[in-house]
C-alpha cells in the first residue's frame, strides 16, 4: 500500500472516530458530516492507489461508481451508500432548518464503517 493510500485510510479511521463521538453526544448533523467524509476519504484512498485525484466530490463519486461498482469490484449498495451520504451531508451542512435524526445519523455511521472495512479489505488484498 502506498504512503498516500495508507494516510487516507488513517484519516478515514479518524473521521469514523469523530462520527462515533458526535453520535454518542447527540450531535447528529456533525456525525453525518464526519460519516460522509469517512466514505469520501476511503474512496480517495482507492484513487491514491491509481495515482488519480479529482477536485470535485461528484467526480470522485462518479469515478468510484464507474471503476469499482460497475466493474463488480464493490457491491452496488456501496454506490447507494456514497450517494445517500453525499445528499444527507449536503442537507445537514447547507439547509438552514434541516433536522437530522438519531436514526439517520446511526445509519450513516454504520454505512461508513462498512464502507471503510470493504475498502480496507480490497486494498490489503491488492498485495
Buried (B, 14 or more C-beta within 10 A) or exposed (E): BEEBBEBBBEBBBBBBEBBBEBBEEEBBBBBBBBBBBBBBBBBBBBBBBEEEEEEEBEEBBEBBBEBBBEEEEBEEEBBEBBEBBBEBBBBBEEEEEEEBEEEBBBBBBEBBBBBBEBBBEBBEEEE
